Amino acid sequence: MSSSRTDAMSAMLRKQGFVEIDSARSESFGDRLAVWKSPGLHLRIVRDRGQVFVDLASPLVPETWWHLDAVQEALKLSSPNEPTGGDSLDQTAGLGEFLDRHGEGIRDAFSAERISETRAALEAIRRRSADRFRQEGESGPEPGGG
């Protein structure tokens, strides 16, 4: 991420009540890690060899990070105009709007009253993803896929 994009994102997160609690940078590939926390929600942004990943955690279980895509799916928050995970460097551009729109709902889902239900939904998504990956591995490479 460019310095100006990082600065803009940092300002947006601070405006929303987040405080940066950890960061690391590697010059070799431009990799970066930033961990932010706010009341009710922890956020981790990782740039690894040009790919950007956004993960969320509940302060009640801060050692368990959930990819933004899984949280969106579990809470039924996805829409074409919102950030998605994986290899889109532009996903962070929509993060502020996404948090404005869904931050309260995510914090609620990660609260003491709902964390068990939310974790069960997220674990089910994780299992389905692992099953799909395993099935794809067992079927071998696609024809002509090198």
Backbone torsions as a table, in degrees:
resi	resn	phi	psi	omega
1	MET	NA	141.6	179.0
2	SER	-70.1	159.7	-179.2
3	SER	-61.3	-40.4	-179.6
4	SER	-66.9	-37.9	177.6
5	ARG	-66.2	-42.3	178.4
6	THR	-62.4	-43.4	178.9
7	ASP	-62.7	-42.6	-180.0
8	ALA	-65.1	-41.5	179.5
9	MET	-66.2	-41.4	178.5
10	SER	-60.5	-43.5	179.2
11	ALA	-63.3	-41.7	179.3
12	MET	-63.1	-43.6	-179.4
13	LEU	-66.5	-40.8	177.1
14	ARG	-61.3	-40.9	178.9
15	LYS	-60.1	-31.4	-178.8
16	GLN	-91.5	10.8	173.9
17	GLY	92.2	8.5	178.1
18	PHE	-85.8	148.4	175.4
19	VAL	-125.3	129.9	178.5
20	GLU	-73.2	124.7	-177.4
21	ILE	-111.6	-13.3	179.5
22	ASP	-159.1	146.5	174.3
23	SER	-158.0	153.0	176.9
24	ALA	-150.5	151.8	-177.2
25	ARG	-140.2	140.9	175.0
26	SER	-121.9	124.8	-177.1
27	GLU	-75.9	-24.4	-173.1
28	SER	-60.9	-41.3	179.6
29	PHE	-121.8	4.8	-175.4
30	GLY	74.3	20.2	-179.4
31	ASP	-67.7	150.6	-179.7
32	ARG	-151.8	146.3	174.3
33	LEU	-129.0	133.4	174.3
34	ALA	-138.8	129.8	178.1
35	VAL	-116.6	128.7	-177.9
36	TRP	-124.1	149.1	173.9
37	LYS	-135.5	153.0	174.5
38	SER	-145.1	168.0	175.5
39	PRO	-59.4	119.6	175.9
40	GLY	91.0	-6.7	-176.8
41	LEU	-158.4	134.4	171.9
42	HIS	-111.7	147.3	-174.9
43	LEU	-134.5	133.8	177.3
44	ARG	-126.9	128.7	177.9
45	ILE	-118.8	123.2	-178.2
46	VAL	-121.5	129.3	170.1
47	ARG	-111.5	116.6	-176.7
48	ASP	-127.6	107.7	179.5
49	ARG	50.9	45.1	175.8
50	GLY	90.3	-11.4	176.9
51	GLN	-96.4	140.2	179.8
52	VAL	-112.8	131.6	179.1
53	PHE	-124.4	134.9	177.0
54	VAL	-117.9	124.7	179.8
55	ASP	-123.1	150.6	179.3
56	LEU	-124.4	150.1	177.0
57	ALA	-142.7	151.5	173.0
58	SER	-84.1	139.2	173.8
59	PRO	-60.4	-19.6	177.9
60	LEU	-74.7	-24.8	-179.9
61	VAL	-139.0	65.0	-171.1
62	PRO	-68.3	-14.6	-179.8
63	GLU	-84.5	-8.4	-179.3
64	THR	-107.7	110.3	-179.2
65	TRP	-99.6	142.0	179.6
66	TRP	-123.0	129.9	179.2
67	HIS	-62.1	143.9	-178.1
68	LEU	-54.4	-39.8	178.7
69	ASP	-57.7	-42.7	-178.9
70	ALA	-66.7	-40.5	178.7
71	VAL	-64.7	-43.4	177.8
72	GLN	-58.9	-44.2	-179.1
73	GLU	-67.3	-46.1	-177.4
74	ALA	-62.6	-37.6	-177.4
75	LEU	-97.3	3.6	179.2
76	LYS	56.7	50.9	-177.5
77	LEU	-105.7	-4.6	-173.6
78	SER	-66.0	143.1	169.5
79	SER	-155.9	155.0	-174.9
80	PRO	-59.8	-22.8	-176.2
81	ASN	-93.7	4.7	-177.7
82	GLU	-106.3	161.9	-176.1
83	PRO	-64.5	146.3	173.3
84	THR	-126.9	162.0	-173.6
85	GLY	-85.4	-163.0	176.7
86	GLY	82.9	-129.2	-167.0
87	ASP	-99.2	14.9	-179.4
88	SER	-89.3	110.7	177.6
89	LEU	-66.1	-23.8	-178.4
90	ASP	-79.9	-4.1	-177.2
91	GLN	-60.8	-31.1	-178.6
92	THR	-71.4	-21.4	179.7
93	ALA	-61.7	-35.3	-179.7
94	GLY	-94.2	4.6	-175.3
95	LEU	-64.2	-40.6	179.8
96	GLY	-61.5	-47.2	178.4
97	GLU	-64.0	-41.0	178.3
98	PHE	-59.8	-46.3	-179.9
99	LEU	-68.1	-36.4	175.0
100	ASP	-59.0	-43.5	-174.7
101	ARG	-77.3	-40.1	-169.4
102	HIS	-119.4	-4.2	-175.9
103	GLY	-55.0	-44.3	-179.2
104	GLU	-63.7	-42.2	178.8
105	GLY	-65.8	-38.2	177.9
106	ILE	-67.5	-44.6	177.8
107	ARG	-59.2	-40.4	177.8
108	ASP	-62.8	-44.2	-179.6
109	ALA	-65.2	-28.3	179.8
110	PHE	-93.8	7.0	-179.0
111	SER	-78.4	166.7	-179.9
112	ALA	-57.2	-35.6	-177.9
113	GLU	-69.3	-29.0	-172.3
114	ARG	-123.0	-1.0	-174.2
115	ILE	-60.3	-37.5	-179.9
116	SER	-62.9	-46.5	178.5
117	GLU	-62.7	-43.8	-179.1
118	THR	-65.6	-45.0	179.0
119	ARG	-62.2	-38.7	178.7
120	ALA	-62.2	-42.9	178.4
121	ALA	-64.9	-41.5	179.8
122	LEU	-68.2	-39.0	177.2
123	GLU	-64.6	-38.1	177.9
124	ALA	-62.9	-40.9	177.3
125	ILE	-64.8	-42.7	179.0
126	ARG	-61.1	-43.1	179.0
127	ARG	-63.9	-43.9	178.7
128	ARG	-61.1	-42.1	179.0
129	SER	-63.8	-43.0	178.9
130	ALA	-64.3	-39.9	178.4
131	ASP	-63.7	-43.9	178.6
132	ARG	-61.7	-44.2	180.0
133	PHE	-62.2	-44.0	179.7
134	ARG	-63.6	-43.7	179.6
135	GLN	-63.8	-40.1	177.9
136	GLU	-64.8	-38.2	178.9
137	GLY	-67.0	-37.0	-179.7
138	GLU	-72.5	-29.1	-177.6
139	SER	-82.4	-8.4	177.5
140	GLY	82.7	178.3	-177.6
141	PRO	-70.7	154.0	176.6
142	GLU	-64.2	145.9	177.2
143	PRO	-56.5	132.8	179.5
144	GLY	76.8	6.8	-176.8
145	GLY	-88.0	12.2	171.0
146	GLY	78.0	NA	NA
